[in-house]
Amino acid sequence: MYPIFRIAFANFRFRDAPKLGLWDTHIDHHYCMPWDIDLWWELNNGRTLTLYDFGRITMAMRNGTAKLRKDAGLGIVVAGASVRYRKRITMFQKLEMQTRTVGFDDKFVYIEQSMWHANGDCANHILVRGAVVKNGKMVPPIDLMRAIDPTAEPAQLPDWVQAWADADKTRPWPPERQ
C-alpha cells in the first residue's frame, strides 16, 4: 500500500506546479526510505522502477498528458525498458529524479529518466518505451502528442534511442519456452 501514499503526496506537491511543455524536463526529489531498501541495504531495483513510475505520472500531470489522456479515453502502458544501475543508493540519501520525453515514432513514446546523487553522480538511468492504447489496441502516439502540442511531429530519435529500438525489434517474441 505504501506507494499509494507516496504518489498521492507527489500529486499533492505538484498540483500547483508550473505547466511543462511536451519536451520539458520534470525534476522531482525523493529520499531512499527504510521500506525502499533490499537485503544489501540499498535502494531495491523494483522500488527504483516504482519511483520512475511516479516521475512519469507527475510529468504527465504537469504537461497535460494525464488530463488529455483521460478525456480522450486513452491509456499509456510501458512496452519496454532498459535500465542502467551505476551507483548505490543507500538509506536516507536524497535523490534528484529527472524525467523527459525524448521523442516518439509511429508506435511508441520514448521517455528518459535518471536519478542523481547530491554530489552530481548519476546513480541510474532508464529509457522507457510507452504505447498509447484505446479500447485495448495501440493507437499512433501522434494523436496524443498533437493534443498536447498541435505542432508536434515525429522527429529523428537520438541515435542511442533508435539503436535500442532497432535492437529490440530483433528480439524474438514470444520468447522460446524452456
MARFI-886703 format. One record per atom (N, C-alpha, C): residue number from 1; x, y, z. Coordinates in pm, whole numbers, plus 50000, padded with zeros to 5 digits. Example, Ala and Ser with C-alpha at 12.3 -4.5 7.8 and 13.67 -1.06 7.14 Angstrom:
BEGIN
rec n = 1, x = 51319, y = 49431, z = 50780;
rec n = 1, x = 51230, y = 49550, z = 50780;
rec n = 1, x = 51320, y = 49670, z = 50780;
rec n = 2, x = 51285, y = 49775, z = 50708;
rec n = 2, x = 51367, y = 49894, z = 50714;
rec n = 2, x = 51290, y = 50003, z = 50787;
***
This chain:
BEGIN
rec n = 1, x = 50080, y = 49880, z = 50000;
rec n = 1, x = 50000, y = 50000, z = 50000;
rec n = 1, x = 50085, y = 50127, z = 50000;
rec n = 2, x = 50205, y = 50117, z = 50053;
rec n = 2, x = 50288, y = 50235, z = 50070;
rec n = 2, x = 50300, y = 50322, z = 49944;
rec n = 3, x = 50322, y = 50264, z = 49824;
rec n = 3, x = 50336, y = 50352, z = 49707;
rec n = 3, x = 50215, y = 50440, z = 49681;
rec n = 4, x = 50097, y = 50397, z = 49723;
rec n = 4, x = 49976, y = 50478, z = 49706;
rec n = 4, x = 49992, y = 50611, z = 49779;
rec n = 5, x = 50044, y = 50607, z = 49901;
rec n = 5, x = 50062, y = 50730, z = 49978;
rec n = 5, x = 50169, y = 50819, z = 49914;
rec n = 6, x = 50274, y = 50757, z = 49863;
rec n = 6, x = 50382, y = 50837, z = 49803;
rec n = 6, x = 50334, y = 50906, z = 49676;
rec n = 7, x = 50258, y = 50837, z = 49593;
rec n = 7, x = 50209, y = 50901, z = 49470;
rec n = 7, x = 50104, y = 51007, z = 49504;
rec n = 8, x = 50022, y = 50983, z = 49606;
rec n = 8, x = 49925, y = 51083, z = 49648;
rec n = 8, x = 49998, y = 51210, z = 49695;
rec n = 9, x = 50107, y = 51191, z = 49769;
rec n = 9, x = 50184, y = 51304, z = 49816;
rec n = 9, x = 50248, y = 51379, z = 49699;
rec n = 10, x = 50299, y = 51304, z = 49600;
rec n = 10, x = 50358, y = 51368, z = 49482;
rec n = 10, x = 50252, y = 51448, z = 49407;
rec n = 11, x = 50135, y = 51390, z = 49392;
rec n = 11, x = 50025, y = 51462, z = 49324;
rec n = 11, x = 49990, y = 51590, z = 49399;
rec n = 12, x = 49985, y = 51582, z = 49531;
rec n = 12, x = 49957, y = 51699, z = 49613;
rec n = 12, x = 50066, y = 51805, z = 49597;
rec n = 13, x = 50192, y = 51760, z = 49602;
rec n = 13, x = 50306, y = 51852, z = 49594;
rec n = 13, x = 50310, y = 51928, z = 49462;
rec n = 14, x = 50273, y = 51862, z = 49353;
rec n = 14, x = 50286, y = 51925, z = 49221;
rec n = 14, x = 50154, y = 51978, z = 49167;
rec n = 15, x = 50050, y = 51982, z = 49248;
rec n = 15, x = 49918, y = 52023, z = 49199;
rec n = 15, x = 49918, y = 52166, z = 49145;
rec n = 16, x = 50000, y = 52254, z = 49199;
rec n = 16, x = 50005, y = 52393, z = 49153;
rec n = 16, x = 50137, y = 52427, z = 49086;
rec n = 17, x = 50215, y = 52325, z = 49049;
rec n = 17, x = 50345, y = 52350, z = 48984;
rec n = 17, x = 50321, y = 52407, z = 48844;
rec n = 18, x = 50416, y = 52485, z = 48795;
rec n = 18, x = 50401, y = 52540, z = 48660;
rec n = 18, x = 50385, y = 52429, z = 48556;
rec n = 19, x = 50306, y = 52458, z = 48456;
rec n = 19, x = 50283, y = 52362, z = 48348;
rec n = 19, x = 50414, y = 52341, z = 48271;
rec n = 20, x = 50436, y = 52219, z = 48229;
rec n = 20, x = 50552, y = 52186, z = 48147;
rec n = 20, x = 50510, y = 52171, z = 48002;
rec n = 21, x = 50602, y = 52203, z = 47911;
rec n = 21, x = 50580, y = 52174, z = 47771;
rec n = 21, x = 50608, y = 52026, z = 47745;
rec n = 22, x = 50571, y = 51981, z = 47629;
rec n = 22, x = 50587, y = 51841, z = 47593;
rec n = 22, x = 50730, y = 51792, z = 47606;
rec n = 23, x = 50827, y = 51877, z = 47577;
rec n = 23, x = 50968, y = 51836, z = 47576;
rec n = 23, x = 51045, y = 51884, z = 47699;
rec n = 24, x = 50976, y = 51947, z = 47794;
rec n = 24, x = 51042, y = 51996, z = 47915;
rec n = 24, x = 51075, y = 51882, z = 48012;
rec n = 25, x = 51174, y = 51907, z = 48096;
rec n = 25, x = 51215, y = 51808, z = 48195;
rec n = 25, x = 51144, y = 51833, z = 48328;
rec n = 26, x = 51086, y = 51727, z = 48381;
rec n = 26, x = 51026, y = 51731, z = 48514;
rec n = 26, x = 51134, y = 51690, z = 48614;
rec n = 27, x = 51152, y = 51770, z = 48719;
rec n = 27, x = 51251, y = 51739, z = 48823;
rec n = 27, x = 51177, y = 51719, z = 48954;
rec n = 28, x = 51212, y = 51611, z = 49023;
rec n = 28, x = 51150, y = 51576, z = 49149;
rec n = 28, x = 51259, y = 51527, z = 49243;
rec n = 29, x = 51232, y = 51528, z = 49371;
rec n = 29, x = 51329, y = 51481, z = 49471;
rec n = 29, x = 51265, y = 51373, z = 49558;
rec n = 30, x = 51344, y = 51275, z = 49591;
rec n = 30, x = 51298, y = 51164, z = 49675;
rec n = 30, x = 51409, y = 51129, z = 49774;
rec n = 31, x = 51369, y = 51066, z = 49883;
rec n = 31, x = 51463, y = 51007, z = 49978;
rec n = 31, x = 51447, y = 50856, z = 49972;
rec n = 32, x = 51558, y = 50787, z = 49984;
rec n = 32, x = 51554, y = 50641, z = 49995;
rec n = 32, x = 51516, y = 50609, z = 50140;
rec n = 33, x = 51398, y = 50555, z = 50158;
rec n = 33, x = 51345, y = 50528, z = 50291;
rec n = 33, x = 51371, y = 50383, z = 50332;
rec n = 34, x = 51359, y = 50352, z = 50460;
rec n = 34, x = 51386, y = 50214, z = 50504;
rec n = 34, x = 51304, y = 50109, z = 50429;
rec n = 35, x = 51181, y = 50141, z = 50391;
rec n = 35, x = 51097, y = 50044, z = 50319;
rec n = 35, x = 51134, y = 50034, z = 50171;
rec n = 36, x = 51231, y = 50115, z = 50125;
rec n = 36, x = 51278, y = 50109, z = 49986;
rec n = 36, x = 51399, y = 50018, z = 49968;
rec n = 37, x = 51459, y = 49973, z = 50077;
rec n = 37, x = 51587, y = 49902, z = 50064;
rec n = 37, x = 51569, y = 49751, z = 50051;
rec n = 38, x = 51675, y = 49689, z = 50001;
rec n = 38, x = 51675, y = 49543, z = 49985;
rec n = 38, x = 51770, y = 49480, z = 50087;
rec n = 39, x = 51801, y = 49354, z = 50069;
rec n = 39, x = 51888, y = 49283, z = 50163;
rec n = 39, x = 52031, y = 49336, z = 50166;
rec n = 40, x = 52070, y = 49411, z = 50064;
rec n = 40, x = 52205, y = 49468, z = 50057;
rec n = 40, x = 52207, y = 49612, z = 50106;
rec n = 41, x = 52100, y = 49654, z = 50171;
rec n = 41, x = 52089, y = 49787, z = 50231;
rec n = 41, x = 52102, y = 49900, z = 50129;
rec n = 42, x = 52044, y = 49878, z = 50013;
rec n = 42, x = 52042, y = 49983, z = 49912;
rec n = 42, x = 51905, y = 49984, z = 49846;
rec n = 43, x = 51879, y = 50087, z = 49767;
rec n = 43, x = 51750, y = 50101, z = 49700;
rec n = 43, x = 51722, y = 49977, z = 49616;
rec n = 44, x = 51610, y = 49913, z = 49644;
rec n = 44, x = 51568, y = 49794, z = 49573;
rec n = 44, x = 51542, y = 49828, z = 49426;
rec n = 45, x = 51584, y = 49740, z = 49336;
rec n = 45, x = 51567, y = 49770, z = 49193;
rec n = 45, x = 51419, y = 49780, z = 49155;
rec n = 46, x = 51333, y = 49702, z = 49219;
rec n = 46, x = 51190, y = 49714, z = 49192;
rec n = 46, x = 51134, y = 49847, z = 49239;
rec n = 47, x = 51181, y = 49894, z = 49354;
rec n = 47, x = 51136, y = 50024, z = 49403;
rec n = 47, x = 51189, y = 50135, z = 49314;
rec n = 48, x = 51307, y = 50117, z = 49257;
rec n = 48, x = 51359, y = 50215, z = 49161;
rec n = 48, x = 51260, y = 50233, z = 49047;
rec n = 49, x = 51209, y = 50122, z = 48994;
rec n = 49, x = 51113, y = 50129, z = 48884;
rec n = 49, x = 50983, y = 50196, z = 48929;
rec n = 50, x = 50942, y = 50171, z = 49053;
rec n = 50, x = 50822, y = 50237, z = 49107;
rec n = 50, x = 50843, y = 50388, z = 49117;
rec n = 51, x = 50959, y = 50430, z = 49165;
rec n = 51, x = 50989, y = 50574, z = 49173;
rec n = 51, x = 50988, y = 50636, z = 49033;
rec n = 52, x = 51042, y = 50563, z = 48936;
rec n = 52, x = 51037, y = 50614, z = 48798;
rec n = 52, x = 50892, y = 50626, z = 48749;
rec n = 53, x = 50805, y = 50532, z = 48789;
rec n = 53, x = 50663, y = 50545, z = 48755;
rec n = 53, x = 50610, y = 50679, z = 48806;
rec n = 54, x = 50643, y = 50711, z = 48931;
rec n = 54, x = 50597, y = 50837, z = 48990;
rec n = 54, x = 50646, y = 50957, z = 48909;
rec n = 55, x = 50770, y = 50951, z = 48863;
rec n = 55, x = 50824, y = 51060, z = 48782;
rec n = 55, x = 50746, y = 51079, z = 48652;
rec n = 56, x = 50711, y = 50968, z = 48588;
rec n = 56, x = 50634, y = 50977, z = 48464;
rec n = 56, x = 50493, y = 51027, z = 48490;
rec n = 57, x = 50433, y = 50983, z = 48600;
rec n = 57, x = 50297, y = 51026, z = 48633;
rec n = 57, x = 50293, y = 51176, z = 48662;
rec n = 58, x = 50386, y = 51224, z = 48743;
rec n = 58, x = 50385, y = 51367, z = 48776;
rec n = 58, x = 50422, y = 51452, z = 48655;
rec n = 59, x = 50511, y = 51402, z = 48568;
rec n = 59, x = 50541, y = 51476, z = 48444;
rec n = 59, x = 50414, y = 51484, z = 48359;
rec n = 60, x = 50341, y = 51374, z = 48349;
rec n = 60, x = 50218, y = 51372, z = 48270;
rec n = 60, x = 50113, y = 51467, z = 48327;
rec n = 61, x = 50110, y = 51481, z = 48458;
rec n = 61, x = 50018, y = 51577, z = 48520;
rec n = 61, x = 50058, y = 51719, z = 48482;
rec n = 62, x = 50187, y = 51745, z = 48486;
rec n = 62, x = 50234, y = 51881, z = 48463;
rec n = 62, x = 50232, y = 51922, z = 48316;
rec n = 63, x = 50249, y = 51827, z = 48222;
rec n = 63, x = 50249, y = 51867, z = 48081;
rec n = 63, x = 50114, y = 51848, z = 48014;
rec n = 64, x = 50015, y = 51805, z = 48092;
rec n = 64, x = 49880, y = 51793, z = 48039;
rec n = 64, x = 49846, y = 51656, z = 47982;
rec n = 65, x = 49943, y = 51569, z = 47973;
rec n = 65, x = 49919, y = 51437, z = 47916;
rec n = 65, x = 49815, y = 51360, z = 47996;
rec n = 66, x = 49821, y = 51367, z = 48128;
rec n = 66, x = 49730, y = 51289, z = 48212;
rec n = 66, x = 49585, y = 51328, z = 48186;
rec n = 67, x = 49555, y = 51456, z = 48183;
rec n = 67, x = 49417, y = 51501, z = 48162;
rec n = 67, x = 49372, y = 51471, z = 48020;
rec n = 68, x = 49453, y = 51502, z = 47922;
rec n = 68, x = 49416, y = 51477, z = 47783;
rec n = 68, x = 49396, y = 51329, z = 47757;
rec n = 69, x = 49480, y = 51248, z = 47817;
rec n = 69, x = 49470, y = 51103, z = 47801;
rec n = 69, x = 49336, y = 51055, z = 47854;
rec n = 70, x = 49303, y = 51104, z = 47972;
rec n = 70, x = 49177, y = 51064, z = 48035;
rec n = 70, x = 49057, y = 51113, z = 47953;
rec n = 71, x = 49060, y = 51238, z = 47911;
rec n = 71, x = 48949, y = 51295, z = 47834;
rec n = 71, x = 48927, y = 51222, z = 47702;
rec n = 72, x = 49036, y = 51175, z = 47641;
rec n = 72, x = 49027, y = 51106, z = 47511;
rec n = 72, x = 49006, y = 50955, z = 47527;
rec n = 73, x = 49004, y = 50907, z = 47651;
rec n = 73, x = 48986, y = 50763, z = 47672;
rec n = 73, x = 49109, y = 50682, z = 47635;
rec n = 74, x = 49224, y = 50743, z = 47646;
rec n = 74, x = 49349, y = 50676, z = 47609;
rec n = 74, x = 49421, y = 50626, z = 47734;
rec n = 75, x = 49501, y = 50526, z = 47716;
rec n = 75, x = 49590, y = 50478, z = 47821;
rec n = 75, x = 49732, y = 50480, z = 47771;
rec n = 76, x = 49826, y = 50481, z = 47862;
rec n = 76, x = 49967, y = 50470, z = 47824;
rec n = 76, x = 50024, y = 50356, z = 47906;
rec n = 77, x = 50079, y = 50258, z = 47837;
rec n = 77, x = 50134, y = 50141, z = 47904;
rec n = 77, x = 50282, y = 50127, z = 47870;
rec n = 78, x = 50359, y = 50077, z = 47966;
rec n = 78, x = 50501, y = 50053, z = 47942;
rec n = 78, x = 50512, y = 49934, z = 47848;
rec n = 79, x = 50583, y = 49953, z = 47738;
rec n = 79, x = 50600, y = 49849, z = 47638;
rec n = 79, x = 50745, y = 49800, z = 47630;
rec n = 80, x = 50831, y = 49854, z = 47714;
rec n = 80, x = 50970, y = 49812, z = 47717;
rec n = 80, x = 51051, y = 49911, z = 47798;
rec n = 81, x = 51163, y = 49863, z = 47849;
rec n = 81, x = 51251, y = 49950, z = 47928;
rec n = 81, x = 51391, y = 49894, z = 47927;
rec n = 82, x = 51487, y = 49984, z = 47937;
rec n = 82, x = 51626, y = 49947, z = 47950;
rec n = 82, x = 51684, y = 50031, z = 48064;
rec n = 83, x = 51737, y = 49963, z = 48166;
rec n = 83, x = 51785, y = 50032, z = 48286;
rec n = 83, x = 51934, y = 50009, z = 48304;
rec n = 84, x = 52003, y = 50113, z = 48348;
rec n = 84, x = 52143, y = 50102, z = 48389;
rec n = 84, x = 52153, y = 50145, z = 48535;
rec n = 85, x = 52209, y = 50057, z = 48617;
rec n = 85, x = 52235, y = 50089, z = 48757;
rec n = 85, x = 52386, y = 50107, z = 48770;
rec n = 86, x = 52430, y = 50224, z = 48823;
rec n = 86, x = 52573, y = 50251, z = 48827;
rec n = 86, x = 52626, y = 50288, z = 48966;
rec n = 87, x = 52546, y = 50352, z = 49047;
rec n = 87, x = 52590, y = 50394, z = 49181;
rec n = 87, x = 52486, y = 50350, z = 49284;
rec n = 88, x = 52535, y = 50306, z = 49398;
rec n = 88, x = 52446, y = 50264, z = 49505;
rec n = 88, x = 52367, y = 50382, z = 49559;
rec n = 89, x = 52244, y = 50352, z = 49598;
rec n = 89, x = 52160, y = 50449, z = 49668;
rec n = 89, x = 52127, y = 50383, z = 49801;
rec n = 90, x = 52171, y = 50444, z = 49909;
rec n = 90, x = 52151, y = 50385, z = 50041;
rec n = 90, x = 52047, y = 50464, z = 50120;
rec n = 91, x = 52008, y = 50406, z = 50232;
rec n = 91, x = 51901, y = 50461, z = 50313;
rec n = 91, x = 51925, y = 50608, z = 50348;
rec n = 92, x = 51818, y = 50684, z = 50334;
rec n = 92, x = 51810, y = 50827, z = 50367;
rec n = 92, x = 51886, y = 50918, z = 50270;
rec n = 93, x = 51942, y = 50863, z = 50163;
rec n = 93, x = 52005, y = 50951, z = 50065;
rec n = 93, x = 51896, y = 51026, z = 49987;
rec n = 94, x = 51922, y = 51153, z = 49961;
rec n = 94, x = 51831, y = 51235, z = 49882;
rec n = 94, x = 51871, y = 51221, z = 49736;
rec n = 95, x = 51772, y = 51207, z = 49651;
rec n = 95, x = 51796, y = 51191, z = 49508;
rec n = 95, x = 51719, y = 51296, z = 49429;
rec n = 96, x = 51778, y = 51337, z = 49318;
rec n = 96, x = 51705, y = 51419, z = 49222;
rec n = 96, x = 51670, y = 51329, z = 49105;
rec n = 97, x = 51542, y = 51326, z = 49068;
rec n = 97, x = 51499, y = 51249, z = 48953;
rec n = 97, x = 51462, y = 51344, z = 48840;
rec n = 98, x = 51513, y = 51314, z = 48721;
rec n = 98, x = 51480, y = 51392, z = 48603;
rec n = 98, x = 51403, y = 51303, z = 48506;
rec n = 99, x = 51294, y = 51357, z = 48451;
rec n = 99, x = 51209, y = 51282, z = 48360;
rec n = 99, x = 51178, y = 51370, z = 48240;
rec n = 100, x = 51198, y = 51315, z = 48120;
rec n = 100, x = 51164, y = 51393, z = 48000;
rec n = 100, x = 51128, y = 51301, z = 47885;
rec n = 101, x = 51040, y = 51349, z = 47799;
rec n = 101, x = 51007, y = 51278, z = 47676;
rec n = 101, x = 51118, y = 51310, z = 47576;
rec n = 102, x = 51179, y = 51205, z = 47518;
rec n = 102, x = 51286, y = 51228, z = 47421;
rec n = 102, x = 51237, y = 51220, z = 47278;
rec n = 103, x = 51117, y = 51165, z = 47257;
rec n = 103, x = 51063, y = 51159, z = 47122;
rec n = 103, x = 50960, y = 51049, z = 47108;
rec n = 104, x = 50912, y = 51036, z = 46988;
rec n = 104, x = 50815, y = 50931, z = 46958;
rec n = 104, x = 50827, y = 50894, z = 46811;
rec n = 105, x = 50781, y = 50775, z = 46780;
rec n = 105, x = 50779, y = 50731, z = 46642;
rec n = 105, x = 50636, y = 50689, z = 46609;
rec n = 106, x = 50618, y = 50606, z = 46508;
rec n = 106, x = 50482, y = 50568, z = 46468;
rec n = 106, x = 50413, y = 50475, z = 46567;
rec n = 107, x = 50489, y = 50414, z = 46660;
rec n = 107, x = 50429, y = 50319, z = 46755;
rec n = 107, x = 50444, y = 50357, z = 46901;
rec n = 108, x = 50554, y = 50421, z = 46938;
rec n = 108, x = 50586, y = 50438, z = 47079;
rec n = 108, x = 50631, y = 50579, z = 47113;
rec n = 109, x = 50613, y = 50612, z = 47242;
rec n = 109, x = 50668, y = 50734, z = 47302;
rec n = 109, x = 50790, y = 50689, z = 47383;
rec n = 110, x = 50901, y = 50762, z = 47377;
rec n = 110, x = 51023, y = 50728, z = 47449;
rec n = 110, x = 51050, y = 50831, z = 47556;
rec n = 111, x = 51066, y = 50783, z = 47678;
rec n = 111, x = 51087, y = 50870, z = 47794;
rec n = 111, x = 51217, y = 50831, z = 47861;
rec n = 112, x = 51299, y = 50931, z = 47888;
rec n = 112, x = 51428, y = 50911, z = 47955;
rec n = 112, x = 51416, y = 50961, z = 48098;
rec n = 113, x = 51470, y = 50883, z = 48191;
rec n = 113, x = 51468, y = 50923, z = 48331;
rec n = 113, x = 51603, y = 50889, z = 48395;
rec n = 114, x = 51640, y = 50968, z = 48494;
rec n = 114, x = 51766, y = 50943, z = 48565;
rec n = 114, x = 51753, y = 50988, z = 48710;
rec n = 115, x = 51832, y = 50924, z = 48796;
rec n = 115, x = 51839, y = 50961, z = 48939;
rec n = 115, x = 51981, y = 51005, z = 48968;
rec n = 116, x = 51993, y = 51115, z = 49041;
rec n = 116, x = 52121, y = 51178, z = 49068;
rec n = 116, x = 52144, y = 51195, z = 49217;
rec n = 117, x = 52268, y = 51167, z = 49260;
rec n = 117, x = 52309, y = 51194, z = 49397;
rec n = 117, x = 52336, y = 51343, z = 49413;
rec n = 118, x = 52338, y = 51389, z = 49538;
rec n = 118, x = 52364, y = 51530, z = 49567;
rec n = 118, x = 52502, y = 51574, z = 49516;
rec n = 119, x = 52598, y = 51481, z = 49507;
rec n = 119, x = 52732, y = 51517, z = 49460;
rec n = 119, x = 52742, y = 51524, z = 49308;
rec n = 120, x = 52630, y = 51503, z = 49238;
rec n = 120, x = 52629, y = 51514, z = 49092;
rec n = 120, x = 52648, y = 51382, z = 49019;
rec n = 121, x = 52670, y = 51271, z = 49091;
rec n = 121, x = 52686, y = 51141, z = 49026;
rec n = 121, x = 52550, y = 51086, z = 48984;
rec n = 122, x = 52545, y = 51031, z = 48865;
rec n = 122, x = 52423, y = 50965, z = 48820;
rec n = 122, x = 52421, y = 50825, z = 48878;
rec n = 123, x = 52315, y = 50792, z = 48951;
rec n = 123, x = 52302, y = 50661, z = 49015;
rec n = 123, x = 52246, y = 50558, z = 48919;
rec n = 124, x = 52145, y = 50596, z = 48842;
rec n = 124, x = 52086, y = 50504, z = 48745;
rec n = 124, x = 52012, y = 50583, z = 48638;
rec n = 125, x = 51978, y = 50512, z = 48531;
rec n = 125, x = 51921, y = 50576, z = 48414;
rec n = 125, x = 51831, y = 50474, z = 48345;
rec n = 126, x = 51717, y = 50519, z = 48297;
rec n = 126, x = 51623, y = 50429, z = 48230;
rec n = 126, x = 51569, y = 50494, z = 48103;
rec n = 127, x = 51550, y = 50413, z = 48003;
rec n = 127, x = 51478, y = 50453, z = 47883;
rec n = 127, x = 51352, y = 50367, z = 47880;
rec n = 128, x = 51237, y = 50432, z = 47876;
rec n = 128, x = 51108, y = 50362, z = 47876;
rec n = 128, x = 51040, y = 50387, z = 47743;
rec n = 129, x = 50986, y = 50279, z = 47688;
rec n = 129, x = 50906, y = 50289, z = 47566;
rec n = 129, x = 50761, y = 50269, z = 47609;
rec n = 130, x = 50676, y = 50366, z = 47577;
rec n = 130, x = 50536, y = 50356, z = 47614;
rec n = 130, x = 50447, y = 50347, z = 47492;
rec n = 131, x = 50343, y = 50269, z = 47503;
rec n = 131, x = 50245, y = 50257, z = 47396;
rec n = 131, x = 50118, y = 50331, z = 47438;
rec n = 132, x = 50059, y = 50403, z = 47344;
rec n = 132, x = 49931, y = 50469, z = 47368;
rec n = 132, x = 49823, y = 50370, z = 47322;
rec n = 133, x = 49726, y = 50346, z = 47410;
rec n = 133, x = 49623, y = 50247, z = 47379;
rec n = 133, x = 49483, y = 50306, z = 47398;
rec n = 134, x = 49391, y = 50252, z = 47320;
rec n = 134, x = 49249, y = 50286, z = 47334;
rec n = 134, x = 49170, y = 50160, z = 47307;
rec n = 135, x = 49079, y = 50129, z = 47398;
rec n = 135, x = 48998, y = 50008, z = 47386;
rec n = 135, x = 49083, y = 49883, z = 47366;
rec n = 136, x = 49197, y = 49878, z = 47435;
rec n = 136, x = 49282, y = 49760, z = 47431;
rec n = 136, x = 49370, y = 49748, z = 47307;
rec n = 137, x = 49370, y = 49848, z = 47220;
rec n = 137, x = 49453, y = 49843, z = 47098;
rec n = 137, x = 49545, y = 49964, z = 47092;
rec n = 138, x = 49663, y = 49941, z = 47038;
rec n = 138, x = 49758, y = 50052, z = 47023;
rec n = 138, x = 49706, y = 50152, z = 46921;
rec n = 139, x = 49728, y = 50281, z = 46951;
rec n = 139, x = 49696, y = 50388, z = 46858;
rec n = 139, x = 49824, y = 50468, z = 46836;
rec n = 140, x = 49836, y = 50537, z = 46724;
rec n = 140, x = 49958, y = 50615, z = 46699;
rec n = 140, x = 49977, y = 50722, z = 46806;
rec n = 141, x = 50096, y = 50732, z = 46863;
rec n = 141, x = 50118, y = 50833, z = 46967;
rec n = 141, x = 50102, y = 50976, z = 46918;
rec n = 142, x = 50110, y = 50998, z = 46787;
rec n = 142, x = 50094, y = 51133, z = 46734;
rec n = 142, x = 49957, y = 51190, z = 46775;
rec n = 143, x = 49857, y = 51103, z = 46791;
rec n = 143, x = 49723, y = 51151, z = 46832;
rec n = 143, x = 49728, y = 51219, z = 46968;
rec n = 144, x = 49796, y = 51156, z = 47062;
rec n = 144, x = 49808, y = 51215, z = 47195;
rec n = 144, x = 49904, y = 51333, z = 47194;
rec n = 145, x = 50015, y = 51320, z = 47124;
rec n = 145, x = 50116, y = 51428, z = 47122;
rec n = 145, x = 50059, y = 51556, z = 47063;
rec n = 146, x = 49980, y = 51545, z = 46957;
rec n = 146, x = 49922, y = 51666, z = 46896;
rec n = 146, x = 49813, y = 51727, z = 46983;
rec n = 147, x = 49751, y = 51647, z = 47068;
rec n = 147, x = 49654, y = 51703, z = 47161;
rec n = 147, x = 49725, y = 51791, z = 47264;
rec n = 148, x = 49849, y = 51754, z = 47298;
rec n = 148, x = 49928, y = 51831, z = 47394;
rec n = 148, x = 49991, y = 51952, z = 47325;
rec n = 149, x = 50049, y = 51926, z = 47208;
rec n = 149, x = 50118, y = 52031, z = 47132;
rec n = 149, x = 50078, y = 52014, z = 46985;
rec n = 150, x = 49991, y = 52100, z = 46934;
rec n = 150, x = 49942, y = 52084, z = 46796;
rec n = 150, x = 50053, y = 52085, z = 46690;
rec n = 151, x = 50171, y = 52136, z = 46724;
rec n = 151, x = 50281, y = 52139, z = 46628;
rec n = 151, x = 50370, y = 52015, z = 46637;
rec n = 152, x = 50338, y = 51922, z = 46728;
rec n = 152, x = 50422, y = 51803, z = 46749;
rec n = 152, x = 50430, y = 51720, z = 46623;
rec n = 153, x = 50550, y = 51682, z = 46589;
rec n = 153, x = 50577, y = 51594, z = 46474;
rec n = 153, x = 50681, y = 51492, z = 46517;
rec n = 154, x = 50669, y = 51369, z = 46466;
rec n = 154, x = 50777, y = 51274, z = 46496;
rec n = 154, x = 50908, y = 51328, z = 46441;
rec n = 155, x = 51010, y = 51322, z = 46520;
rec n = 155, x = 51142, y = 51369, z = 46477;
rec n = 155, x = 51238, y = 51252, z = 46491;
rec n = 156, x = 51353, y = 51267, z = 46432;
rec n = 156, x = 51452, y = 51161, z = 46445;
rec n = 156, x = 51488, y = 51145, z = 46592;
rec n = 157, x = 51478, y = 51022, z = 46639;
rec n = 157, x = 51514, y = 50994, z = 46778;
rec n = 157, x = 51665, y = 51005, z = 46794;
rec n = 158, x = 51714, y = 51035, z = 46914;
rec n = 158, x = 51859, y = 51032, z = 46936;
rec n = 158, x = 51914, y = 50896, z = 46894;
rec n = 159, x = 52036, y = 50894, z = 46844;
rec n = 159, x = 52095, y = 50770, z = 46792;
rec n = 159, x = 52087, y = 50654, z = 46890;
rec n = 160, x = 52116, y = 50680, z = 47018;
rec n = 160, x = 52118, y = 50571, z = 47115;
rec n = 160, x = 51978, y = 50516, z = 47140;
rec n = 161, x = 51875, y = 50601, z = 47129;
rec n = 161, x = 51737, y = 50555, z = 47146;
rec n = 161, x = 51695, y = 50472, z = 47024;
rec n = 162, x = 51728, y = 50521, z = 46906;
rec n = 162, x = 51695, y = 50448, z = 46784;
rec n = 162, x = 51766, y = 50314, z = 46778;
rec n = 163, x = 51892, y = 50311, z = 46821;
rec n = 163, x = 51968, y = 50185, z = 46822;
rec n = 163, x = 51902, y = 50083, z = 46915;
rec n = 164, x = 51856, y = 50128, z = 47031;
rec n = 164, x = 51788, y = 50038, z = 47124;
rec n = 164, x = 51658, y = 49987, z = 47063;
rec n = 165, x = 51581, y = 50077, z = 47002;
rec n = 165, x = 51454, y = 50036, z = 46940;
rec n = 165, x = 51479, y = 49937, z = 46828;
rec n = 166, x = 51582, y = 49962, z = 46746;
rec n = 166, x = 51614, y = 49869, z = 46636;
rec n = 166, x = 51659, y = 49734, z = 46690;
rec n = 167, x = 51743, y = 49735, z = 46792;
rec n = 167, x = 51792, y = 49609, z = 46850;
rec n = 167, x = 51677, y = 49529, z = 46910;
rec n = 168, x = 51584, y = 49597, z = 46972;
rec n = 168, x = 51472, y = 49528, z = 47036;
rec n = 168, x = 51383, y = 49459, z = 46933;
rec n = 169, x = 51378, y = 49512, z = 46810;
rec n = 169, x = 51298, y = 49450, z = 46705;
rec n = 169, x = 51352, y = 49312, z = 46666;
rec n = 170, x = 51480, y = 49288, z = 46692;
rec n = 170, x = 51539, y = 49158, z = 46658;
rec n = 170, x = 51517, y = 49054, z = 46766;
rec n = 171, x = 51472, y = 49096, z = 46880;
rec n = 171, x = 51447, y = 49005, z = 46992;
rec n = 171, x = 51323, y = 48921, z = 46963;
rec n = 172, x = 51332, y = 48790, z = 46974;
rec n = 172, x = 51216, y = 48707, z = 46942;
rec n = 172, x = 51099, y = 48727, z = 47040;
rec n = 173, x = 50979, y = 48726, z = 46983;
rec n = 173, x = 50859, y = 48731, z = 47066;
rec n = 173, x = 50755, y = 48640, z = 47008;
rec n = 174, x = 50697, y = 48555, z = 47085;
rec n = 174, x = 50729, y = 48531, z = 47227;
rec n = 174, x = 50863, y = 48460, z = 47240;
rec n = 175, x = 50922, y = 48468, z = 47358;
rec n = 175, x = 51050, y = 48400, z = 47377;
rec n = 175, x = 51030, y = 48248, z = 47370;
rec n = 176, x = 51139, y = 48181, z = 47345;
rec n = 176, x = 51133, y = 48034, z = 47341;
rec n = 176, x = 51109, y = 47982, z = 47482;
rec n = 177, x = 51013, y = 47897, z = 47494;
rec n = 177, x = 50981, y = 47840, z = 47626;
rec n = 177, x = 51083, y = 47734, z = 47662;
rec n = 178, x = 51139, y = 47742, z = 47781;
rec n = 178, x = 51243, y = 47649, z = 47824;
rec n = 178, x = 51187, y = 47525, z = 47887;
***
